[in-house]
Every structure is written in structure tokens, then in C-alpha cells.
Amino acid sequence: MLQIKVKENESVEKALKRFKKKFERTRVLRQLRSRKQFTKKSVDRRFEILKAKYIQRTYGNHIE
């Protein structure tokens, strides 16, 4: 559970911004969206391979 302690003389907007940033870093929302519908392992693996190829192409070590 995320907890944000509002510091002394800190506005609510600033504390809310810290909460949103911390929540985004936990990737809870992304995980919920991915669990909404089932994807086969083969599709997941294909996506991982495409992502790895993109990273290799972008940062060197061309693999094709």
C-alpha cells in the first residue's frame, strides 16, 4: 500500500503529484491492464523477441 506523508507547509497538489509519480513507478495499472485479457505464451514470447530486436537495433549489435 502506498503512503505519502504530507510535509509541513506542502500543498495538497504537490503531495498528490508525488503520489501519482510513486504509483506510476509501481506499474500496478499496467499490470491490471495486461491481466484484463488473456494472452497466449507464444504471443508474449513473440512480443519479447520483437522488443529485444528493437533494443539491439537501437543500441548496436545488429541481430536479424
C-alpha positions in Angstrom: 0.0 0.0 0.0 1.4 3.4 -1.0 1.7 6.0 1.7 2.5 9.6 1.2 3.2 11.8 4.2 2.3 15.4 3.5 5.3 17.5 4.7 4.9 20.7 6.7 3.9 23.7 4.5 3.4 21.4 1.5 0.4 21.9 -0.8 -2.0 19.1 -1.4 -1.4 19.4 -5.2 2.3 18.8 -4.7 1.6 15.8 -2.4 -0.8 14.4 -5.0 1.8 14.8 -7.7 4.3 12.8 -5.6 1.6 10.1 -5.1 0.9 9.8 -8.8 4.6 9.5 -9.6 5.1 6.9 -7.0 2.0 5.0 -8.1 3.2 5.1 -11.8 6.6 3.7 -10.8 4.9 0.6 -9.1 3.4 -0.3 -12.5 0.2 -1.6 -10.9 -2.0 0.0 -13.5 0.0 -1.6 -16.3 -0.3 -5.0 -14.7 -4.0 -4.6 -14.2 -4.5 -3.7 -17.9 -2.4 -6.7 -19.0 -4.4 -9.1 -16.8 -7.7 -7.8 -18.3 -7.5 -10.3 -21.1 -5.5 -13.5 -21.6 -2.6 -13.6 -24.0 -1.0 -16.9 -25.1 2.6 -17.6 -24.1 3.6 -17.7 -27.7 2.2 -14.2 -28.3 4.0 -12.9 -25.2 7.3 -14.6 -26.3 6.9 -13.1 -29.8 6.5 -9.6 -28.3 9.6 -10.1 -26.1 11.6 -11.1 -29.2 10.4 -8.1 -31.1 11.3 -5.8 -28.2 14.7 -7.4 -27.9 15.4 -6.9 -31.6 14.3 -3.3 -31.4 16.7 -2.7 -28.5 19.5 -4.4 -30.3 18.9 -2.4 -33.4 18.7 0.8 -31.5 21.8 0.4 -29.3 24.0 -1.6 -31.7 24.9 -5.3 -32.1 22.6 -5.8 -35.1 20.8 -9.2 -34.9 18.4 -10.2 -37.7 
